[in-house]
Amino acid sequence: MLRKAGDVIPEILGPVEERRNGSEREFVMPTACPECGTPLRAMKEGDIDLRCPNARSCPAQVRGRIEHVGSRGGLDIEVLGEVVARALTQPREPETAPLINEAGLFDLTVEDLFPVVVAVRDSETGEVLLNDDGSERLVTPFRRSRKTRGKDADPEFDPQAEQFAGDETSVPSSNALKLIANLQEAKKKPLWRLLVSLNIRHVGPVASRALADYFGSLEEIRRASREALAAVDGVGQIIADSVADWFDVDWHQEIVERWTAAGVEWQTPDHPGPGAAQSPDGPLAGLTIVATGTLEGFTRDSAKEAIIAAGAKSAGSVSKKTDYVAAGDGAGSKLSKAEELGIPVLNAEQFARLLKEGPSALNA
């Protein structure tokens, strides 16, 4: 039996004993990371969750961070999803993976991708699939068979072409070429997306936008004191400490240095400087909106991103200063507060119209 506690967190109330069939076993908290074997521990005093502290090289963490870089909330790289992230970090071949961590992401070449061989896994369980003879089912995601006939025939094999790795029967796949092209384009993505992609704990799209809008460049964010970071609207002390702590780690600094050397642009063009007033732009400029519950067509983060992109402030709590509350299933106490204060409450369809056309759309 579970319930939502505090609008979001699932709380376990107890077992449903009549559903038990005798096959159950007592849960034992793991003591070591299942992927790298590092002893688990709380990351700071007062934490109750256990984590693997091997953040730099734990395969699961590296794979997850690479996938996060390519996510819609990050750099939005179409090819860079879960499967490709695993191929880049945990291939069967070559012995040394193309990526040991995210520092080398923007240095990748077609030559790095071409030799990769990976095991096919079940999309739900993650278990490796087997062939009829019991061997692992393997694929080469970044190369395909060379076409030798017809109008779509590939160029003749060139033994000097490094990306073919001496393989005269194969050429780089469309995914390999697309990934490299998308990475080149991602170097010029907005600063807030790059900040999200650094995988700084607690720094999601909303906090990243606030930091990028206020400071205008990664260098200004890095030089800012904890107090200055915390003072930014939408940041606060917990996020400020997380940002400052992140930059204190040597291998985090290496990520920034290597991405910079590869051509990543860490500043907002024509930004007037830290703290300079910037007028919000968009159909909801100057408004404050709270999104709560499950809104059809939106995730929790994408709803906040959409509000900010439309020029409004995405607030975390309802007050007299709130202009609208977008409420979906399980809205909870925020919906009650809005009704108590007489604040307009929107469903998912009305919320989508508001984002696109502004308040006038609700009166049509």
N, C-alpha and C positions, 0 to 999 in steps of 0.2 A: 504494500500500500504506500503510495507516494502522494504528495501534494506540493503545490507551488508555495514556497515561503518567500516573503518579501517580493512578490510579483514575478520572480524569475527563478530562484534557486530551488531545485527539487529536494524535498525533505522526505526521508524514509520514516514512515510511521510504524511499520511492523510487518511481519510475514502474513501471508494468506495460507494458513496451515492446511486447510482442506484441499489445497492444490498440490500438496506434497505427495510423492509416490514412493519414497524410501531411497531414491537414488541420490538425494542431496548430500553434500559434504560441507563441513564447516569452512567458512571463508578464513583464509590466512593471509594477512597483509604481506606482500612481497618485500624482501629486504634488499634486492639487487635489481638493477635495470635489466629487463629481458633481452635487450639488444646489445649492450656493451659490457654488462656485468658490474658496473660501478655501483657501490653501495648507495642506496637511496637515503635522503635526509631532507629535513625542513631547510629551506633556503635562508631563512632568517628567524630570529627569535619571535615566537608568537604564532608562526605558521603551523597549521594543522595538516596541510597537504604535503606529501612526500614527493620529491622530484629527483631526477637524475642530475647530479651537479656537473656531469661531463658535457657541458653545453658545446664546447668547441668541436668535439669530434664524435659524439654519440651518433651513430648512423641514423637513428630514428629522428633525433632532433635536427640534424643537418638536412635530412630529407624533408622534414616538415617545414623548415625555414625556406628551403628552395621552392617548395610548392607555394608557400605563402607569398613569396616574391612575385610569382606569376598570377596570383589570384586577382579577382576583380577589384578587391579593396586595395591591392598593392599596385604593381605595374601593369596588371591586366594584359598579360602575355598569353595569347590564345593557346599556344602549343605547350606551355610550361605548366602542366597539371600534375596530378599524383603519379601517373605512370612514367612520365618523362623525368620527374624529379627522382624517382627511384632508379631509373636507367642511368642518370648522371652521377648518382652517389653510391649505388650498390649494384653494379653490373656483375654478371658472371665473368665477362671478359670486357676489357683487359684487366689484369691484376690490379693496376692502379686506376682508380675511378677518375673520370674527367674532372670531378669536383670533390675535393676533400672537405671544403666548406664553401660558403657563398662568396668568399673573397675573389675566386677565380671566375665567377659567372660571366662577366663581361669580356673576359679574355678568351672565351671558348671560340673554336674554329670548327669548320666542317671536318678538318683532319682529326680533331679530338673526338668528334662524334662518330665518325665512320666505322671504327672497329667495335663499337659497343654491342654486346650480346646480353640479353636479359631473360629471366625466367618469367613465363606468363603466370599471373596469379588470379585467383578467384576474386571478382570485384567486391564480394560481400565479406568473405572470411580472410582474404589476404593470403590464403594458402597457395603454395606452388602447385600448378596443375601438371599432371603426368601424362605421358604418352601411353599407348597400349602396352608397350614393353616395360613400363615402369620408370623410364627415364624422364628427366625434366623436360617440359615443353619450352623450347627456347626460340626467341625471335631476335631479329636485327632491326630495331626501330628506325635507325638512321641510314640504312642503305636498302636498295632494291635491286632486282635483277636488271641487267643491261638489256635494253631493247635493240635488236640488231636489224630489224626489218620494218618496212613501212615508212610513212612520212614522219612518224614520231620516233624514229630510230635515234638512239643516243650516239654521240661522237665516238669514233673508234678509240679503243683503249690506248692511253698515253702512259707508258711506264714511268714517265717523269712526273706525273701528276700525283702529288703527295696524298691528296684526299682519297685516292683510290686504294692506298695502302698495298699496292701490288696485286690487287684483286681485279682481274680483267673481266670478270663476269658480273660485276656490280657497279652501281653508281650511287651517289648520295640521294637519299629519299627526299620527297617534298617537305617532310617534317623537319629534316636536318636543315635544309635551306631556309625554311620559314622561321625556325627558331633563331638562327643567326641573324636573319633580317629583322625579326621582332626585337631582339636584344639591342641591335643598333638603334632602332627607333626609340626604345625605352630609355636610352641615355638622356633624352630631352623631355622626358615626362615631367609634369609639375612637381615642385619640391615636396609637396605634402605626400605624394605617392611614393617618392623615394624614401621619405622618412618612415612611412608604414613598412616599406620593404626592408628596413634595417632590423626589423623584428625586436624592437625595444619593448620590454614588458610594459603593459598598460597603455602603450601609445598606438591607438588605432586611428582610423580615418578622421574622427572628430578632433582629437587632440593634435594630430599632425597638421590638419588645416589651420588650427588656431596658432600653432607654433610657426608655420610657414607664413601665414598672413602677417603675424606680428614682427618676426625677425627678418624674413626675406631671404636668408641664406643659411646653409648648414654651418658655416664658419661663425656667424653671429650667434647661432643657437649653442654651439660648442663653447664659445667664450662667455656666454651669459652665466651669472651666478645662479645658485639654486633659488634664491629669493626672487630674482628677476624672472626666471622660468615659471615659478609658482604664481606670480602675479598676473600672468596672462590669462585672460578670461577663457575658461574651458580647460585649464590645465590643472592647477592646484599642486599641493606639496607632494603627494604620492607620485604623480607623474613626473614632476620636476626632479625628484630624487632618483627616479628610475632612469631618466635621460642623463643626468650627471654621472650616475654610477656606470652607465653603459659606456660612456666615453672614457672612463678610467681604465677600461680593460684593454690590454695591448693588442689582442687579436681582433677586437672590434675596430681599433684604430687602423689595423691592416686592411680591413674590409673597405673602409672609407678611402684609404690611400690607393688601393688597387683599383677601385671603381673610378676614382678621380683620374688616375693615370690612363684608364681605358676610355676616358672621354665623357663620363657622367657629369652632367651640369647640375650643380648643387645650389643654384640661386634662382630667384624669381626675377625675370627681366623687368627692368625699370622700377624695381621696388624702391620706395623713398627712404628706407632705412628702418631700424628697429623702433617700434612704438609709434611710427607715423600713422596718423589717422587715415583710414582708407574707407571710402564710402562703399557699402555693399551694393552689389548690382544684381538685378534679377526681379522677377514678378513679385517676390515676397520680401523685398528689401525693407528692413526696419521692423519686421514682425518677429515674434517669438512663438515657436511651435514645439509642442511636446508630442512625441510618438510613443505609444504604449500598446502592449498586447501584440498579437500576431496579425499583422496587416497583410492581406492577400497581395502577392506580387512584390513584397518587400521583405528583406531580412531586417534584423534589428539595426545593423550598421548601415545597410543601404538606405533605410528610411532617414536616418540622421544625415547621411551624405546628401541625399536628395534635397532635404530641407536647407542645408548650407549652400548647396549649388544654386538653389533658387534665391539666395540672398538673405534668408532668414537666419535667426539664431535657433539652434537645436538645444532646447533646455532639457535637463534631466528631471526636473520637478515642476509641479503645477503651482502657480502663484497668481496674484492679481495682475501681474505683468504679462501673463500668457495670453496670446491672441487666439490660438486654436489648439485643440487636442485631437490628434488622430488616434482613434482607439479601435483595436481589433479584438479578437477573442482573447479572453483572459486578461483584460486591461487592468482589473483590480483597483487598488486605492487611488491611482491617478485619475481614473475615470470618475470615481466618487467625488474626488476633490474638485474636478472640473464642473460637475453637475452642481455641487454645493456653491461654487463661485459664479455660476451662470456663464461659463465660458463655452463657446460653440464647440460641439463634439462632432467629428467627421468620421465617416466610415472609409474603407479603403478606396472606393470609387471616388468619393468626394475629395479625399486627400490627393489622389492622382490628378484630378482636375485643378485643384488649388495650386499644385506644384507647377503645372503647365501654363495655366492662364491667369493665376492670381485670384484675389478675393472676389472680383466681379463675376467669375465663373459660377460661384455658389449662389448668386442672386438671379442667374438666368433661368 
